[in-house]
Amino acid sequence: MNRTQLGKSGPTVSRIGLGAMGMSGAYGESSDDESIRTIHAALDAGVDLVDTGDFYGAGHNETLIGRALNERNRDEVVLSVKFGALRGPDGSWLGFDGRPNAVKSSLGYTLQRLGVDHVDVYRPARLDPQVPIEDTVGAIAEMVDAGYVRHIGLSEIGSATLRRAAAVHPISDLQIEYSIVSRGIEADILDTARDLGVGITAYGVLSRGLLSDTFRAPTALAANDFRAHSPRFQGENLTRNRELVELLAEIADERNVTVAQLAIAWVLSRGDDIVPVVGARTVERLTETIAAEEILLTSDEVARIENAVPKDAVAGERYAEAQMAQLDSEA
Ligand SMILES: NC(=O)c1ccc[n+]([C@@H]2O[C@H](COP(=O)([O-])OP(=O)(O)OC[C@H]3O[C@@H](n4cnc5c(N)ncnc54)[C@H](OP(=O)(O)O)[C@@H]3O)[C@@H](O)[C@H]2O)c1
């Protein structure tokens, strides 16, 4: 696995990262044992960037990663942790807290659950509209000075906020959705990040599994699966989106790769400063993901992919309306 630096100030990480969110119920049931095997398989393959959030399964995800790391050397992994999303005991979303004391309190609990003495990249999951970004980033910067955090990242914020944040402390990377069907960052955020020397950790590279062989056939979704409520997976939208996946499948078949691998390869082709963080909760999925790193697309193939699925071709937003309204990146 090749390596790249996150932005000009961030850590050097594997060219593809592992997203652990699905290991804590975001896409329905998962097995802790298989999740731990998946994390170990990732580390063994040289995938050392592991992304989590303290609100994934209300701490379950961090505890799980902590268990996986028990048997490993702390320095084998680059831990990227999101905080600030508030959730009720029933899993409901209650808003965001980016106040300085909330930053420090959240970090204390995170270190306990992970069983580590520092986090490599710490980032607010969303902008708290009640708290200036300077205050949130300033509090993380104090935690950097105290040795509990190595680098500061951000998530789903727009260009203006990114500039304000970077004026307070160097930002290693912006975590934001980016895929062949979610190309919003190309309008200005990507240029701003490049201008500031901020890397991109791209999530939703498979549009939550839409860009894969799985959804080419009708697929039942559990009520607690994010996709059961995601606009792109509903009714006519899903029918339209499956047509797009069929077009990608034609190109993937010619290269003898899967649709998911083609989607990952397309993001990889967008620049060395963009690291896809792909979700997987089984070793099988992870293995397919890792193999995508070796697919080098020609400029003709990139053009074919973008012609088959032009910007804005996808049906449905990437989040439901209420969640879209919480994205500074979409403001
Ligand atoms: N900053 C943010 O706001 C934010 C938001 C969401 C996610 N994230 C982070 O980004 C990570 C990745 O995002 P994501 O999980 O939402 O989206 P994703 O990577 O686009 O999609 C993950 C889904 O695709 C499926 N999948 C993976 N490889 C596949 C393959 N080869 N064939 C078919 N399906 C495949 C996974 O299945 P299985 O689960 O069955 O393995 C999972 O259901 C998350 O784990 C999380 O760490 C960040």
The ligand as a Tripos MOL2 file, in Angstrom:
@<TRIPOS>MOLECULE
LIG
   48    52     1     0     0
SMALL
NO_CHARGES

@<TRIPOS>ATOM
      1 N1        -17.2840   13.0450    8.2270 N.am      1 LIG1
      2 C1        -18.4840   12.5860    8.0110 C.2       1 LIG1
      3 O1        -19.4680   13.3180    8.0490 O.2       1 LIG1
      4 C2        -18.6790   11.1280    7.7060 C.ar      1 LIG1
      5 C3        -19.9430   10.6750    7.3450 C.ar      1 LIG1
      6 C4        -20.0960    9.3320    7.0600 C.ar      1 LIG1
      7 C5        -19.0210    8.4860    7.1270 C.ar      1 LIG1
      8 N2        -17.7970    8.9450    7.5010 N.ar      1 LIG1
      9 C6        -16.6310    8.0520    7.6050 C.3       1 LIG1
     10 O2        -16.3180    7.5560    6.3240 O.3       1 LIG1
     11 C7        -16.3220    6.1410    6.3200 C.3       1 LIG1
     12 C8        -16.7690    5.6370    4.9730 C.3       1 LIG1
     13 O3        -18.0420    6.1560    4.6370 O.3       1 LIG1
     14 P1        -19.3410    5.3100    4.4890 P.3       1 LIG1
     15 O4        -19.2000    4.0230    5.1880 O.co2     1 LIG1
     16 O5        -20.4500    6.1350    4.9140 O.co2     1 LIG1
     17 O6        -19.5420    5.1570    2.9490 O.3       1 LIG1
     18 P2        -18.9330    4.2460    1.7880 P.3       1 LIG1
     19 O7        -17.5310    3.8970    2.0430 O.co2     1 LIG1
     20 O8        -19.3220    4.9380    0.5470 O.co2     1 LIG1
     21 O9        -19.8490    2.9450    1.8330 O.3       1 LIG1
     22 C9        -19.7640    1.9640    2.8060 C.3       1 LIG1
     23 C10       -20.7380    0.8990    2.4480 C.3       1 LIG1
     24 O10       -20.3140    0.2990    1.2440 O.3       1 LIG1
     25 C11       -20.2340   -1.0890    1.4240 C.3       1 LIG1
     26 N3        -19.0880   -1.6080    0.6930 N.ar      1 LIG1
     27 C12       -17.7920   -1.4230    0.9530 C.ar      1 LIG1
     28 N4        -17.0280   -2.0480    0.0570 N.ar      1 LIG1
     29 C13       -17.8880   -2.6560   -0.7790 C.ar      1 LIG1
     30 C14       -17.7370   -3.4670   -1.9010 C.ar      1 LIG1
     31 N5        -16.5160   -3.7770   -2.3480 N.pl3     1 LIG1
     32 N6        -18.8330   -3.9120   -2.5400 N.ar      1 LIG1
     33 C15       -20.0480   -3.6030   -2.0880 C.ar      1 LIG1
     34 N7        -20.2580   -2.8220   -1.0050 N.ar      1 LIG1
     35 C16       -19.1980   -2.3740   -0.3770 C.ar      1 LIG1
     36 C17       -20.0110   -1.3070    2.8810 C.3       1 LIG1
     37 O11       -20.5070   -2.5770    3.1640 O.3       1 LIG1
     38 P3        -20.2710   -3.3770    4.5160 P.3       1 LIG1
     39 O12       -20.6750   -2.4490    5.6190 O.co2     1 LIG1
     40 O13       -21.1890   -4.5090    4.3580 O.co2     1 LIG1
     41 O14       -18.8410   -3.7670    4.5900 O.co2     1 LIG1
     42 C18       -20.8260   -0.1780    3.4740 C.3       1 LIG1
     43 O15       -22.1700   -0.5730    3.6150 O.3       1 LIG1
     44 C19       -17.2230    5.7540    7.5030 C.3       1 LIG1
     45 O16       -16.9460    4.4630    7.9720 O.3       1 LIG1
     46 C20       -16.8740    6.8370    8.4880 C.3       1 LIG1
     47 O17       -15.6700    6.4970    9.1650 O.3       1 LIG1
     48 C21       -17.6210   10.2610    7.7650 C.ar      1 LIG1
@<TRIPOS>BOND
     1     1     2 1
     2     2     3 2
     3     2     4 1
     4     4     5 ar
     5     4    48 ar
     6     5     6 ar
     7     6     7 ar
     8     7     8 ar
     9     8     9 1
    10     8    48 ar
    11     9    10 1
    12     9    46 1
    13    10    11 1
    14    11    12 1
    15    11    44 1
    16    12    13 1
    17    13    14 1
    18    14    15 2
    19    14    16 1
    20    14    17 1
    21    17    18 1
    22    18    19 2
    23    18    20 1
    24    18    21 1
    25    21    22 1
    26    22    23 1
    27    23    24 1
    28    23    42 1
    29    24    25 1
    30    25    26 1
    31    25    36 1
    32    26    27 ar
    33    26    35 ar
    34    27    28 ar
    35    28    29 ar
    36    29    30 ar
    37    29    35 ar
    38    30    31 1
    39    30    32 ar
    40    32    33 ar
    41    33    34 ar
    42    34    35 ar
    43    36    37 1
    44    36    42 1
    45    37    38 1
    46    38    39 2
    47    38    40 1
    48    38    41 1
    49    42    43 1
    50    44    45 1
    51    44    46 1
    52    46    47 1
@<TRIPOS>SUBSTRUCTURE
     1 LIG1         1 GROUP 0 **** ****
